[in-house]
Amino acid sequence: MTWQLSAILSGHKGDVKAVIAPTDSLVVSVSRDKSVRTWKRQSNNTFSEERVFLGHTNYVNSVAFIGVSEANPNGLIVTGGSDKLINVWNPEDASAPVYTLVGHSDNVCSLFADTDGHIVSGSWDKTAKIWRNWQCVHTLEGHAQAIWGVLELEHNVVVTASADKTIAMWKDGKKIKTITGHEDCVRALALLPGIGFVSCGNDGAVIVWSNEGDPVQALDGHTSFVYSLATLPTGEIFSSGEDRTVRVWENGALSQTIIHPCVSVWCVASLPNGDIVSGGSDGFVRVFTRNPERVANAETLKAYEEENAAASIPSNQVGDIKKDDLPGPEALQVPGRKDQDVRMVRVGNIVEAHMWSNAEQSWSKIGEVVDAVGQTRKQLFDGIEYDHVFDIDVGEGLPTLKLPFNVTENPYTAAQAFLVKHELPQVYLDQVADFITKNARAVSQGEVAVTGDPLTGGSRYRPEQNTASSSLGSYNPWGNDVSKPQTAVKRLIPQLTNVPFKDANLPAIHKKVMQLNTELASSGVALDDTELTQLDSLFKFLGAPPKQPLPQPEYVTLLLKIFNNWPKASRFPALDLLRLLALYSPSPAETPDLLKTLLTASRTDETSFMLVSRLVVNFCETEQGKKAAMDDISTVLEFMEADAVWQSSNKNLKLAVATVYMSYSTLLLKRDDDTIAIRYMDALSKILEKEREQQVQHRLLVALGNLIFGHEGVREFAAISGVKSILQSAVLSRPASERIATGGVVNEIIKFLD
């Protein structure tokens, strides 16, 4: 029997991005409407919505299920999304997640979970993480782009699929093989019992691989991106994609194409009873079956057939069409050449597409072909889909830079990321953000984009002058006509990731150290030949740092000798090198009382204190550093609160200290200590009453927002301590041109207090 519709599950208000069916009676779906929904079977061909789980603050893009156990008698639902979080839910309790796993720095777009509770996650941050007992035990680094698919092949063996066009195999957290074969981004993976696994990608290919990662067979049939895969124990493979279809593969051949009335079929999964379930860009979840007892009633089948027939098919999905050369409806009197054969016929001025079914020996209309002009598609950049990718020419003779932007982002967030990535001056933040705001709005409304250059004021800044129809993806994030965009921005609170100080001119630092050492040659404290060799080794280490932090205690000893023995005016390069070493080695953090010693010795010198503050921030890049920073939090914050810091006119000093506050606020998100968080918030409030430098103020506000977001005790204290008026004053203190950025984060914080 062919696959037929069994049930339609309606409730989501946005694209359904992932589905899973742990049992015959339970379906779990996640959506761009920020919700997770469970659906319970009511009869052979009906499901009803059971619960709605609201815990994510942005799109929910991935889902997995941990099977029933003695510890978890209901099993556990695992979800990941664009808020960078992984939430773990009891299926019977939608009130709050049982656990929230924090660690990724970007969208969590893929998840896998086994019955033992082991979780594998993949993210746009180019890493995959393995979680056991709700803690990250391995971070898999090595892909050059986003990781869109993850799979545990066997115990301790993980497979990852990436937008860098490769698949990687890992054992015990280490890469053991890189697999190539796809010609574009690899989007999903699925286990194939008895053989190995299956992959699919933006190249339209579905490829079967052995357990060792050797190619077995390529399945060709999709006409666009393939997004998702599912399999059955019988060996059947199901793939879904941008061509409106779920395709069924048996014994290496296409056996059926299941047409959907939506452009993107984002996901497909199998049920234990052999049925399949799909999720689409139209917000519906659909169940399909081969069992006659579970087929939908005649009325539902007819309505579904009519909905498919009324759908529009872009001409770029079926090739170039010369309407005048097409036959009329009489061509449908001739049987198809093969199952799933598609034939186009002209009915007046309309081109209809029909598909042949061998089982039914008839043609079925699957849609009307329309001109592809105006079709919408996200643009890919670094393996990630964006609504806009602007071209930026920053100067004569310099390479063009790309500025990606999604309409759900805050323009200031995108602008800041662009400046940091390309090491452009911070002074351009407002201009770049303003450019994004104007051009994204102009493009979404079909206007001509502005072509001014926010960096130079000239005409070098040349964004693509796309119209709304060619620049936005097939999903409309506003949920209505694009000519009437509503405000939908990415949240700034909570800020979950550290913002380290990584920039350095290593040759200049090396030259300065050598110059100072020469000047101290007769003082008895200069470095000897052995120490100079060690210094050279340090610079080589920093110039090509390892991917995983490595212990380097000898470098710490060398730099502390410089700091402790050289004159006060000459010791700052040692602090700068310690700051860089902390990024790539746990050794600075493992040195007893290092922060207290350095802060005490540097408190009267602004340059040294600034460098030590940056060192504190960089501690938060390693697990050992985070622990050391938290162990010393009271001491560090006591130094950071000093009046001398906030009365200084040194912006770099204050920015470094503000970043320390922000780093600690991210660490405190993972702790339940309201006492220290309240004391910390009180200090921040007092500083914010007077601090008016924009970037410094912004980081202090983010730190305050994190504390209020993550701690109920802080929210209660803030509500009675006048924090709201301080926040409002922070906005009013800014010039009108700067109030958008400040007001955005302040409004988010105030919402948590209301």
Summary of the structure (lengths in Angstrom):
residues: 754
radius of gyration: 28.9
end to end distance: 57.4
largest distance: 101.7
contacts: 2530
relative contact order: 0.06
helix: 34%
strand: 28%
